[in-house]
Amino acid sequence: MQFQLSGQQIEVTPALRDHATAKLDRLTRLDEKLISLAIVLSVDKLRQRAEGTLGVIGATLHAEATEADMYASIDVLFDKLVNQLRKHREKVSDKHQQEAREARQYG
């Protein structure tokens, strides 16, 4: 999987990079076939913002989080991406189960 972490008007420190990389495991445990993840960190006055775009087979998931602390923003971002990935996987799995039922019924 391609992983890109960049900052807009903020320097991405090794500590921020390590924090985001440590959270990657949560996504890869759900799906090993992830294509890419791009995270953009930015600061607007007192708001710390993290935006992420996750590429999976058949879809592109996007989430953003704004918190007072950049580490909290990254945590909330990954929570949102994990929830979206779970919903996407359920949808795909339900579709395959429905197709299998129809094939048995008409086959």
Stockholm file with secondary structure:
# STOCKHOLM 1.0

chainA/1-107         MQFQLSGQQIEVTPALRDHATAKLDRLTRLDEKLISLAIVLSVDKLRQRAEGTLGVIGATLHAEATEADMYASIDVLFDKLVNQLRKHREKVSDKHQQEAREARQYG
#=GR chainA/1-107 SS CEEEEEEESSCCCHHHHHHHHHHHHHHHHHCTTCCEEEEEEEEETTEEEEEEEEEETTEEEEEEEEESSHHHHHHHHHHHHHHHHHHHHHHHHHHHHHHHHHHHHHC
#=GC SS_cons         CEEEEEEESSCCCHHHHHHHHHHHHHHHHHCTTCCEEEEEEEEETTEEEEEEEEEETTEEEEEEEEESSHHHHHHHHHHHHHHHHHHHHHHHHHHHHHHHHHHHHHC
//
